[in-house]
Amino acid sequence: MSDQIKSNKNALRPIIALAAPLTVAYAVKLVTQQSNNALFFGSIGIVSWLLGLRWYGIEKMGLRGGRALFAGAGFAVLGWIAFLIARILFIPIDSLSTGIKAYLFFLLFEAFAVQLWVYGLFFRATAVWLGGLTAAISSGIVFGGIAFLFFQESSLPTPAAMLYFSMLGVLYGIIRLRTGSIIGTVLVQAIQSFTGWVAFASTSTPVTAQWNSFYVAVSSAYLIISWRLWPKVEGDYRV
C-alpha cells in the first residue's frame, strides 16, 4: 500500500509542479490587472521556489555551484556562440545599444524565474517519476512553449520560431541533465537574450524570411550540440 501511495505521489507532483505556479501567476495577473511580464514570471518563480524547497531542497532543484555551474555555462556558451553568428549573418545590425534594466529583466525573470520553475521544480518532479531523460525532453518542450508565448524576444508566430524556442529548451534540458545545475544556463540565457535582442539593435524591420532563416540555422546548431551532449549511459545523468 505504501508503495502505491508513493507511486501516486510521484505521478501527481509533475502536474502540480507545472500547474500550480502558472495558476498562481494568472490569478495574480487577474487580481492586479497588470499585464507586466515581470509580475507574471516573478509569481511563477516564487511559487516554484517555495514548492521546490518543501519537496526537494535547493541542491536537488539544480541550484548547484562549482564544477556543475561552470560545466553548464560552458555548454550553454556553445549555443550562445551559434546564436550570435546566425544573428550577425541573417539579421541586419544597425547599431549597438545598452540597457541595464533590460538585462536585469532577462536575468531575473525570463532566465532565473522560468528556469527555476521548468528545470528546477518540474524537471525534478518528472525525473523522480519517469526518469532523467524524459524530464530533460519534457521540460525542454515546456520551456520552449513558455518562451514562444511569453518571452519579449518572441515576436514572430511562425513554425520556425516555435522550433527555435523548443530546441533551445531541449538543449538547456540536456545541459541540466548532464550537469545537475541550472545556474550556468540562467546566466548565459540572460546574456544571450540581452546581446541578441537589445545590444544588437535593428532599426529596420527584418522580413519574415530573414527571421525564419535565422531560427532554422540556430535550431540546427542547437540540435547538433544537444546530440553531442546526449547522455550515452545512465551514469551520465546528474538529476
N, C-alpha and C positions, 0 to 999 in steps of 0.2 A: 504493500500500500504506500509506504513512504517513497519508494522508487517512482511510483505512478504520480504522486504529488510533485516530486521533484521534476519529473519529465514535463508535467503540465505547466509548472512554473517557468521552466526554461523555454517552453514554446510560447508562453504568454508575454514574457519580458521583451522580446524584439518588437512586438506590436505596441506595447506600452512605450517603449523607448522611441519608436517612430511617431506615435500619435500624440503622446502627452505634451511634449514641448511645442509641437505645431498647434495643438488645440489651445494651449495657454496663450501662445503668441497671437493667434487670431482673436481670442477673447480680449486680450489687452488692446489690440488694434481697434476692435469694435467699441470698447468702453471709452477709450481715449479719443476716438475719432481722428487718429493720426495715421497718415499714410507713410510716415518716415520708416525706411527700412532699418535704421539703426535701432529703433524701439522694437521692431519685429524680430530681428536677429538677436538682439540683446535678451529678449524674453526667452527665446529658444535656448540661448547659451546658459542662462541662469537655471532654468528647469533641468537642462541636461546635467549641469554641474551638481545640483542637489540630488538628482536621482543616481547619478554615477557614483557619488561619494557614499550614498547609502547602500548601493548594491555591491560595488567593486573596490572602491578606493582609488586614489589618484594614479598610482602606477599602472593599474590594470586598465585605466581609461586612456592609456597611451601618453601620459604626461611624464615621459622619461627623458632625462638628460644624458650627458656623457656620450659614449660611442653611438648609442641609438639615435640621439639628436643629430650628430654630425653625419652619420650614415644616411639618415632620412633627408637631410638638407642636401647632401651631395647628390643623391639620386634625383631629387626634385630639381636641382640646378640643371641637370641634363635636359629636362623638359623645358625649363626656362630658356636655355640657350636655343633650342629648336624653335620655341615661340618667338624669340627676338629676331632670329634670322628670317623666319617667314613674315614677321611684321614689317621688316625693312624691305623685303623683296616684293611683297604683294600690295601693301597699303602705303600710299604716299605720306611722307612725314614732312610737314611744312615748318614746324618749329619745335623747340624743346621747352617744356614748362615744368613748374614745380607746384606743389600744393600739399602742405603738411597735414591739413585736415582730411584731404582725400586719402592720403597714405594711412592715417590713423583709422579711418573708416574701414579701409580694406583689411588692415591688420586685426582690429578688434572684433569686427562684426562679420564680414564676408569670410575671413580666414579662421580666426580663433573660435568664434561662437558656433559657426556652422560645422567646422571640423570636430569640435568637441562633441557636438550632437551626433554627427554621422559616423565619424571614425573613432570616437571615444565611446559614447554610450551605445549607439545602435550596433556598431561593429562588435563590441564586446558581447552584447546580448546575443547576437546572431552566431558568433563564434562558439559560445558555450552550447548553443542548441544544435547547430548544423555544421560546425567546423570552420576553421580559419579561412579557407579558400572561398567558400560560399559567402562568408562575411565580407571578404575583400571585394568580390564582384558585386554583391547586392548593395553594399554601402557606396560603392563607386557609382552605381546606377542612380541611387537616391541623390547623391551629391550632384550628379550631372543634371538631374531633373530640377533640383532646387536652384542650381546656378542658372540654368536656362530660363527659368521662370522669374527669378527674383534679383539676380546679380545686376549691378549697374552696367557692367560691360556687355550684358546680353541685350542686344538691340535688334537683332535680325532673326525673325521667326522662320528659319529655313531648316530642312533636314541636316544640312552641313553644319549649322551652328549647334544643333542638338547632338550631332556626332562628336563635335569638338568637346563640348562640356562633358559628355558621357565618357569619352576616352581619357580626359583629364581626371575625372572621378575614379575610373578604374586604375589609372596609374597611381594615384595617391592611395587607393585601397591596397594595391600590391606593395607599395612602399611601407604602408602601415603594417602589413602582414610580415614583411621581411625584417623590419627594424624594431617593431614594437613601440614606436613613438610617433606622435603627430606634430611635435614641436617644430621639427625641421621643415615639414611641408607647410605648416602655418606661416613660418617666416618667409619662405620662398614664394608661396602663393600671393602674399601681400605685396612683395617686391615685384612679382611678375605682373600683377594686376595694375600696380602703380606705373611701372615703366611702359606697359603696353597700351594703357588707356588714358593716362594722364600726362606722363613725361613726354611721350611721343605724340604730339598733337597734330591733327589733320584738320586744317581749316576748310579744305574742300572735301565734300562728301564722297567717299569711295562708292563705286557702283556695286550692286549685289554680287556680280560675277567676281569682283576682286575679293570681297569678303569670303565668298564660298571657296575660292581657290586657297585663300589663307587658312580657312578652317580645315579643309581637306588635307593640306600639306602638314599642318601641325598635328592633326589627328593621326596621320600616318606615322609621324615621328613618335608620338605617344604610344602607338601600337607596338612599334619596334622596341622601344625602351621597356614597355611592360612585358613583352615576350622575353627579353633578355633577363629581366628580374624575376620572371615566373619561378616560383619555388619548385625545385625538382623532387625533393623528398619532404616528408612531414617535419623532419628535423630543421628545415629552413624556416619554419613558422616561428614568429615571435608575437603570439597573441597577447 
